[in-house]
Amino acid sequence: MRSIQSDTDYFFAPADGVIIYQRRVRQEDSVIEIKGQNYTLKEALRDPNYTAQFSLVVGIFMTFYDVHINRIPYPGILSYRELEPIDSFNKPMLAMENSIVDDLTIDHDAAEYLHCNQRVLNKIDSLDLGFSYYVLQIADYDVDSITPFDLSDHRAYQQNERFSQIRYGSQVDLIIPLDGSTGFELLLEEGNHVEAGVDPLLKIKRPFSV
């Protein structure tokens, strides 16, 4: 049985897996470069209503050996929408899995699936923080493999509560808009393995108040 944590001074990992990137980027900036081609936050989200100038992005790759249950990193109200794959078929994630599990490296050139695979964009409205953040679930080669536990929208979730699962290898990104009022300290490094609901990814630096 996993011992789930709760501390609203932190954002916790939404998924089990290996951190393959963590970046502070603008929408048009490259999160990573894949075989000479930029993969941008704008491409990842496909959301014209997302207007944050800067964002913090943490990508977690879930290997075959990880528990494929996803959890809410910080309490809030969740709504979601499914984004269809760009191509006719999802691309497999096996090359990335092999680089992590067999070669013990992170090969960003193996992440071509990021350009096209089916994904679910989860938006979590935090009343405590006063803004919304996002959890992006990216499916492996099998379509319709992302299955929410509750199909209803605008439901309140506690920190680290289970909300969804993904079959097979997959990826989950935590995306936080940076408006300057709240700061965040990255606690881990690329290549670290994390467990959902257990390991904090970010410490929240709240603005000073009198």
C-alpha positions as CSV (number, residue, x, y, z in Angstrom):
1,M,0.0,0.0,0.0
2,R,1.4,3.4,-1.0
3,S,1.7,6.1,1.7
4,I,0.2,9.1,0.0
5,Q,1.4,12.6,1.0
6,S,-0.5,15.8,1.4
7,D,1.2,19.2,1.7
8,T,-0.1,22.3,-0.1
9,D,3.4,23.9,0.0
10,Y,4.3,21.5,-2.8
11,F,3.2,20.2,-6.2
12,F,3.5,16.4,-6.2
13,A,4.3,14.1,-9.1
14,P,1.1,13.3,-11.1
15,A,2.5,10.0,-12.4
16,D,5.1,7.3,-11.7
17,G,8.1,7.5,-14.0
18,V,11.3,9.2,-15.0
19,I,11.6,13.0,-15.4
20,I,12.7,13.4,-19.1
21,Y,12.6,17.2,-19.1
22,Q,11.8,20.2,-16.9
23,R,11.9,23.6,-18.5
24,R,10.7,27.2,-18.1
25,V,9.5,28.2,-21.5
26,R,7.3,30.5,-23.6
27,Q,4.6,29.1,-25.8
28,E,6.7,29.3,-28.9
29,D,9.9,28.1,-27.2
30,S,11.2,24.6,-27.7
31,V,10.4,22.3,-24.7
32,I,12.8,19.8,-26.3
33,E,14.3,19.3,-29.8
34,I,13.4,16.0,-31.5
35,K,15.6,15.1,-34.4
36,G,16.2,18.8,-35.2
37,Q,12.6,19.8,-34.9
38,N,11.3,21.9,-32.0
39,Y,8.5,20.6,-29.8
40,T,6.8,23.6,-28.3
41,L,4.3,24.2,-25.5
42,K,1.8,25.6,-28.0
43,E,2.0,22.4,-30.0
44,A,1.6,20.3,-26.8
45,L,-1.5,22.0,-25.5
46,R,-3.3,22.9,-28.7
47,D,-5.3,25.4,-26.6
48,P,-5.9,28.9,-28.1
49,N,-7.2,30.1,-24.7
50,Y,-3.8,29.4,-23.0
51,T,-2.2,32.8,-22.9
52,A,0.6,32.6,-20.2
53,Q,3.8,34.2,-21.4
54,F,6.0,31.8,-19.4
55,S,5.3,28.3,-18.1
56,L,7.0,25.6,-16.2
57,V,6.8,22.2,-17.8
58,V,7.8,18.9,-16.2
59,G,7.6,15.7,-18.4
60,I,7.4,12.3,-16.7
61,F,7.7,9.1,-18.9
62,M,5.9,6.1,-17.5
63,T,7.7,2.9,-18.3
64,F,6.2,-0.6,-18.5
65,Y,7.3,-1.2,-14.9
66,D,5.5,1.9,-13.4
67,V,2.1,2.0,-11.9
68,H,-0.1,3.7,-14.5
69,I,-2.4,5.5,-12.1
70,N,-2.4,9.3,-12.3
71,R,-3.0,11.6,-9.4
72,I,-3.8,15.3,-8.8
73,P,-0.6,17.2,-7.9
74,Y,-2.4,20.1,-6.1
75,P,-6.1,20.3,-5.0
76,G,-8.6,22.0,-7.3
77,I,-11.5,21.6,-9.7
78,L,-10.8,19.4,-12.7
79,S,-12.2,19.7,-16.3
80,Y,-10.8,17.9,-19.3
81,R,-10.9,17.5,-23.0
82,E,-9.5,14.8,-25.3
83,L,-7.2,15.9,-28.2
84,E,-7.2,13.6,-31.2
85,P,-4.0,12.3,-32.7
86,I,-2.5,14.4,-35.5
87,D,-1.7,11.4,-37.7
88,S,-4.0,8.4,-38.5
89,F,-2.2,6.3,-35.9
90,N,-0.4,7.0,-32.6
91,K,3.4,6.4,-32.7
92,P,4.8,3.8,-30.3
93,M,6.9,5.0,-27.3
94,L,9.1,1.9,-27.2
95,A,12.2,3.7,-28.3
96,M,12.0,6.1,-25.4
97,E,11.3,3.2,-23.0
98,N,14.3,1.3,-24.3
99,S,16.6,4.3,-23.9
100,I,15.5,4.8,-20.2
101,V,15.3,1.1,-19.1
102,D,18.0,-0.5,-21.2
103,D,20.5,2.3,-21.9
104,L,19.8,4.4,-18.7
105,T,19.8,7.5,-20.8
106,I,17.1,10.0,-21.9
107,D,17.1,10.2,-25.7
108,H,14.9,13.1,-26.8
109,D,15.2,12.0,-30.4
110,A,13.1,9.0,-29.4
111,A,10.2,11.3,-28.4
112,E,8.6,11.7,-31.9
113,Y,5.3,10.6,-30.4
114,L,5.0,14.0,-28.8
115,H,4.3,15.6,-32.1
116,C,1.2,13.5,-32.9
117,N,-0.2,11.2,-30.3
118,Q,-3.6,11.3,-28.8
119,R,-3.8,13.2,-25.5
120,V,-6.1,14.4,-22.8
121,L,-5.6,17.9,-21.4
122,N,-6.7,18.2,-17.8
123,K,-7.2,21.7,-16.4
124,I,-7.2,22.1,-12.7
125,D,-8.6,25.3,-11.2
126,S,-6.9,26.1,-7.9
127,L,-8.8,28.5,-5.7
128,D,-6.0,28.5,-3.2
129,L,-3.4,29.6,-5.7
130,G,-5.7,31.8,-7.8
131,F,-4.9,30.2,-11.2
132,S,-5.3,27.1,-13.2
133,Y,-2.6,24.5,-14.0
134,Y,-2.6,21.5,-16.4
135,V,-1.9,17.8,-16.4
136,L,-1.3,16.6,-20.0
137,Q,-1.7,12.8,-20.5
138,I,-0.1,11.4,-23.7
139,A,-1.1,8.0,-24.9
140,D,1.1,5.3,-26.4
141,Y,0.4,3.5,-29.7
142,D,-3.0,2.2,-28.5
143,V,-5.8,4.8,-28.9
144,D,-8.4,5.3,-26.2
145,S,-6.0,4.0,-23.6
146,I,-6.5,7.1,-21.3
147,T,-9.4,6.3,-19.0
148,P,-10.7,8.8,-16.4
149,F,-12.1,7.2,-13.2
150,D,-14.9,9.8,-13.2
151,L,-16.3,11.1,-16.6
152,S,-18.0,14.1,-15.0
153,D,-16.5,17.5,-15.5
154,H,-15.8,20.2,-12.9
155,R,-15.3,17.9,-10.0
156,A,-13.3,18.8,-6.9
157,Y,-10.2,16.7,-6.2
158,Q,-8.0,16.6,-3.1
159,Q,-4.2,16.6,-3.5
160,N,-2.8,13.3,-4.8
161,E,-6.3,11.8,-5.3
162,R,-6.5,9.3,-8.1
163,F,-8.3,10.7,-11.2
164,S,-7.2,8.6,-14.2
165,Q,-5.1,5.8,-15.6
166,I,-3.2,5.1,-18.9
167,R,-2.6,1.7,-20.3
168,Y,0.8,0.7,-21.6
169,G,3.8,3.0,-21.7
170,S,2.8,6.7,-21.7
171,Q,3.7,10.2,-20.6
172,V,2.3,12.8,-18.3
173,D,3.3,16.5,-18.2
174,L,2.7,19.0,-15.5
175,I,2.3,22.5,-16.9
176,I,2.1,25.6,-14.6
177,P,1.6,29.1,-15.9
178,L,4.0,31.6,-14.4
179,D,2.5,35.0,-13.8
180,G,5.1,36.4,-11.5
181,S,3.0,36.4,-8.4
182,T,4.0,32.9,-7.3
183,G,7.4,31.3,-7.6
184,F,8.4,27.6,-7.8
185,E,11.5,25.8,-6.9
186,L,12.4,22.6,-8.8
187,L,13.3,19.9,-6.3
188,L,14.5,17.1,-8.6
189,E,16.6,16.6,-11.7
190,E,16.1,15.1,-15.1
191,G,16.6,11.4,-14.9
192,N,15.2,11.1,-11.4
193,H,12.4,8.5,-10.9
194,V,9.3,9.6,-9.1
195,E,6.1,8.1,-7.6
196,A,2.7,9.7,-8.0
197,G,1.4,11.1,-4.7
198,V,4.7,10.5,-2.9
199,D,7.4,12.6,-4.4
200,P,7.2,16.5,-4.5
201,L,8.3,18.0,-7.8
202,L,8.1,21.7,-6.9
203,K,8.1,23.8,-3.8
204,I,5.7,26.8,-3.9
205,K,7.2,30.2,-3.1
206,R,4.2,32.2,-2.1
207,P,4.3,36.0,-2.3
208,F,5.0,37.9,0.9
209,S,1.9,39.2,2.6
210,V,1.5,41.6,5.5
